Amino acid sequence: MIKIIRTSPPHQFDSEKVKRLTQEYINTKRNVWNLEYIKSALLDMSNSKCIFCECKLGEESKYIEVEHFHPKSLYPEEVLSWTNLLPICKRCNGLKRDHDTKINPIINPTVDEPKDHLFIKDYRYRGLNDIGKRTIKVLQLNDSDRLVLPRFKIGDAIAAAIESLVKVKDKINMDTKVEDENELIGKLRNLLVSCQPDSEYSTVCSYALLTDENYFEVKDYLVSQGLWDLELERLETVSLQHSLIREKIT
């Protein structure tokens, strides 16, 4: 889960239409929110990811559902309030259901900074306070089969990738220096790209990469050779900004 900047509502979302459709929902309970321009704007806002679990929406069976952070069943007047709408996957939507977020708050990533309430350790989310702990429970963010096991697999793949880069570094000699160093730079850049906010499960990827001592061994080599460039520095900085890592990073 990462902080998301709330974007502007779609241009079709004029006040008169919102007022009319809101009243229609209150009168008839008809679905007035499942509109393509609403879903498209929400996908753009979240980089096409579920606002809570970070799975990529629009792929395989992970279709976008329009989430009402404050449940429409309890707060019907907010059924089309733009600040109340979030992009969410079917799994998270099914778990959150009509949880009353006003009486028992959970994290709203467009309002709250997730790292103020959560951190990740051993591929499991941990709560720093009541809001963080409640968010984990309501959304079952540590579901072993659906979420934790896939996180382990992502982490293992990243660990194997960075381990292979250490082997490349250790084999560098004068005859292969340029090509091997370019391989190090290119593959390390790709790993850092997987930690960027628009990448699926970026929180897990940044945890796996930036807590791995092999990452720093490769980075230190590139720094020593004057190959740690501004692009790598920028990618690392952004990764850290969005990460939920609490361990000391060396």
Disulfide bonds with the S-S distance in Angstrom:
none
